Amino acid sequence: MKSTIYRYGIYATLAIIALVYGFYFLLKNSALSLQEVAGYLSMLVAMIFVFLGIRYFRDRVNGGYLSFGQGLKIGVLIVLIPAVALGLFDILYTEVLDPTWKDDYYSKYIENLRESVTADKLDAAIKKAEKQKENFSNPLFHFLFMSGTVFIIGFIVTIISSLTLRRTKTAVA
């Protein structure tokens, strides 16, 4: 079971980092909303390895059988690997590799607010954005947010995969 978890967790980690940062560099000059959609889509696509890992365990390790609980356990353990890895890699990227990223993002975000929010609501929207920037300046908050996002998406995929892949032994009378 451990080798299945590590193997598919590493596959998911490589996929999520490649997709998230690949899309980021491809869409760097695109609208923020498109970048966000691409980021979430990258996380979702990388979670295919959760499904594949649970299926591999069922078919190759566990004799073709899988309970919901087994699938849930394997899926959650697989998801923890890319969740922690993306959280750490994102901190490395924004703090070391591209320390101006947060300021650049914030500037684009404020620019979008000025274009899309009415004048009477602009001050409140900017204050909210400043609070978010302050929160994301804390590496622990940033790590927890990124890891939590991946974990939640992966947990949903784990539940769906565990339900669709479960196969129990039939009792012989």
N, C-alpha and C positions, 0 to 999 in steps of 0.2 A: 504494500500500500504506500509506503514512504517513497519508493522510487517513482510511482505514478504521480504522486503529489508534487514531488520536486520537478520531475520532467515537464509536466504540463504547466506547473507554476512558472518555470523558467521560460517555456514557450510563450505563455501569456505575457510575461514581463517583456521579453524581446519585442513581441508584437505591439504592445501598448506604447512602449517608448518609441519604437520606429514610427508608428502611425501618428501619435500625438505630435511628436516633434517634426516628422515629415510634413504633415499637414500645416503645422505652424510655419515652417519655412516656405512652403508653397503658397500659403495664403497670408503671408506676413503683411501685405499691403491691402488686404481685403477688409470688408466690414467686420467689426467685432462680433456681430451676431453670427456671421458665417464661420468665423474662427471658433466660436463656442460650440456651434452645431458640429463642426468637424471634430472637435475635441471629445465631445460626448459620444459621437458616432465611433470614434477610434476606440474609446473605452469599451463600448458595446461589442464591436467587432472582435476585439482581443479576447473577450470573454467566451468566444467559441471554444477556446481551449479548456474551459471548465466543462462544457458539454462533452468534448472529446475525451477528457480525462476520466470523467465519470463513466462514460461508455466503455473506455478501455478497461477500467477496473472491473466493470460488470462482465464484459465478454472474455477478457484474457486472464484476469486474476481471480475472480470470484465464481468461476464456473457458470457464467451466464445468468447469475441471479444478483438482484440488488434491491435492498429495502430502501424506503424513503430516507430513513435515518442514516444509512450508509452513504447514500448519495449526497445528503446534506453535509455530512461530516467531511467527505472527500472534497466536495465543491468548495466549502468554506475554507478548508486548508489550502486548496489551490489558489483561491482568490486572495488570501492573505499575502502571498508572495508578490504578485504584481502591485497590490495596493501599497504595501510598504515600499517597494522599489520605486514606484512612480512618485510617491511622496518625497522620498530621499533625493531622487534624481531631479525633481522639480526645485527643491531647495538648492541643490548644487547648481542648477542652471541659473536660477534667479539671483542667487547670492554671489556666485563665483564666476561662472562663465559669461553671464550677461547681466551685470548688476544694474543696468539702466532699464531693464525690461519693465519693472513695476512703474517707473515714472513714465515711460513711453505708453504703457497700457492706460495709465491713469489719464494722461493727456488726451489720448484718443477717446476715452470714455467720456470725459468732460466735453469734448468737442461734439460727440454724439448727443449728449444731454442738451447742449445749447441748440442743436438742430431739431430735436424731437420733443422737448418739454416746453410747455407754455411758460411765459415769463413769471407768472405768479407762483408756479411750483418749482422753478429752477433753483432757488436758494435752498429749499429743503432737499431736493435731489442731489445737489452738490455736497451738502453737509453729510448726507447718507453715504455718498461716494467717498468722502474724506474719512469717515469712520471705517468703511470697508478697507481702504488703503492702509489705515493705521493697524487694523486687525491683521492684514496680510503682511505687514512689516515684521510681525512676530513670527519667526521661523517655526515655532511649535504649532501655532494656529494654522499657518500655511500648510505644514506637513499633515496635520490632522484633517484639514479640509480636503486636500487632494487625496489622501489615503481613504478617507471616509467616502468620498464620491465614488472612487473605484470599487470600494467594498460594497456599497449599497447596490450599484449596478450589477456587480458580480454575485451578490446574494440573491437578487431577483432571478438572474440566470441560473443560479444553483437550484433554487426552488423549482423553477420550470423544468430544468433538466432532470432533477431527482424524481419529479412526478411523471415525466414522459418516459424515463428510462427504467423505472422500477419494474422488476420482474421477480415474483416470488415462486418458491417451490410449491407445486401442487401436492396436496396430501393424497396419498394412495390409500384407498379403502380396503 
